[in-house]
Amino acid sequence: MSKLKPGKSPGRDNIHPEFVIHQSTTTSGWLCAFYTSCYQRLKLPKTWRRASVIALPKPNKPAEDPKSYRPISLLCVPFKILERMAHSRIEPVVDSQLPREQAGFRRGRSTADQVTLLCQDIEDSFQDNEKAGVVYLDLTSAYDTVWHRGLHLKLLRTIPDRHMVKFIMETLSNRSFILQTSSGQCSRLRRLKNGVPQGSVLSPMLFNVYIHDLPDTASRKYGYADDLAIMLSQPTWKAMEEGLNEDMGTLVAYLRRWRLQLSVGKSVAAAYHLSTREARRELEVRVDNKCLEVQTPSPEVSWSASGSDIILQTTPGRSQGQGDIQGRADPPPRWNNLGSLR
């Protein structure tokens, strides 16, 4: 309760954060007893399962296009408190089983870790006189397409407390939402059969559990929540392309098995090297016989990771045969300190 921020919008129950922040000791005791009952009996109020969704326009996007809006879910404040309590109990258990390559929404980890590591690995390939191929994968509506039965199976493998797993799955069942306009108009109620709730404190952790068992690949993986990149360095183009294509086939098969969809049109491939003669050569990585988009010459690729646009640039063929890899993101401001990695 102490982590609640005043001024936030309420959910369908119209209970504002201030009501909870300034409640009496007696009310706090009653609320704690109610939470205990919800957890033990695996039952939740119907109102807590319903979200109000408002659409915020994305900057510099056409207003007439529905894709130009970002949906924001308003969840009930008491339910968010209960979720945070569950989160604090399972976080140490879950975090201990997540792979190091996943940095999303983990204590002491950030996008800076991943972009710095990727830049350093590319620089290392230059030192070894190798070429580095990178694929930036884009998943279509990743959080919204999480398969509940698959998530249930992975939670059982990750969390020893079976009752806690049942409780988490109960918070995901029978969920619904209404779309609310700025004028107060509301759509009809719509049911949610898959996915994790947008705006829920548990959702990022649940998604980390859902993809924590990505298959082993020859390429190194760099993950931040639903953003994923893979990198493979090889002395020849042929070896690099064959390795990346094999790894992409493995990853695509995994995604399809767990009902996640790769956006081939938005996924990007890029090659980083110091050869001026091959500056315009395109890296050929295929998914379902379709070539991924390639950035050439002097690849400049944007990798969006949880609200931060990460851009990697390579400048091959300087007079001394040196190149550089730069990582920058805007926002947040901390990326300004990253500078050029050499």
Stockholm file with secondary structure:
# STOCKHOLM 1.0

chainA/1-342         MSKLKPGKSPGRDNIHPEFVIHQSTTTSGWLCAFYTSCYQRLKLPKTWRRASVIALPKPNKPAEDPKSYRPISLLCVPFKILERMAHSRIEPVVDSQLPREQAGFRRGRSTADQVTLLCQDIEDSFQDNEKAGVVYLDLTSAYDTVWHRGLHLKLLRTIPDRHMVKFIMETLSNRSFILQTSSGQCSRLRRLKNGVPQGSVLSPMLFNVYIHDLPDTASRKYGYADDLAIMLSQPTWKAMEEGLNEDMGTLVAYLRRWRLQLSVGKSVAAAYHLSTREARRELEVRVDNKCLEVQTPSPEVSWSASGSDIILQTTPGRSQGQGDIQGRADPPPRWNNLGSLR
#=GR chainA/1-342 SS CTTCCTTCCCCTTCCCHHHHHTCCHHHHHHHHHHHHHHHHHTCCCGGGGEEEEEEEECTTCCTTCGGGEEEEEECCHHHHHHHHHHHHHHHHHHHTTSCTTBCTTCTTCCHHHHHHHHHHHHHHHHHTTCEEEEEEECBTTTGGGCCHHHHHHHHHHHCSCHHHHHHHHHHHTTEEEEEBCTTSCBCCCEEECSSCCTTCSSHHHHHHHHTTTCCCCSSEEEEETTEEEEEEEESSHHHHHHHHHHHHHHHHHHHHHTTCCBCTTTCEEEEECCCSTTTTCCCCCEETTEECEECCSSCEEEEEETTEEEEEEECCCCTTSCCCEEEEESSSGGGGGTCEEC
#=GC SS_cons         CTTCCTTCCCCTTCCCHHHHHTCCHHHHHHHHHHHHHHHHHTCCCGGGGEEEEEEEECTTCCTTCGGGEEEEEECCHHHHHHHHHHHHHHHHHHHTTSCTTBCTTCTTCCHHHHHHHHHHHHHHHHHTTCEEEEEEECBTTTGGGCCHHHHHHHHHHHCSCHHHHHHHHHHHTTEEEEEBCTTSCBCCCEEECSSCCTTCSSHHHHHHHHTTTCCCCSSEEEEETTEEEEEEEESSHHHHHHHHHHHHHHHHHHHHHTTCCBCTTTCEEEEECCCSTTTTCCCCCEETTEECEECCSSCEEEEEETTEEEEEEECCCCTTSCCCEEEEESSSGGGGGTCEEC
//
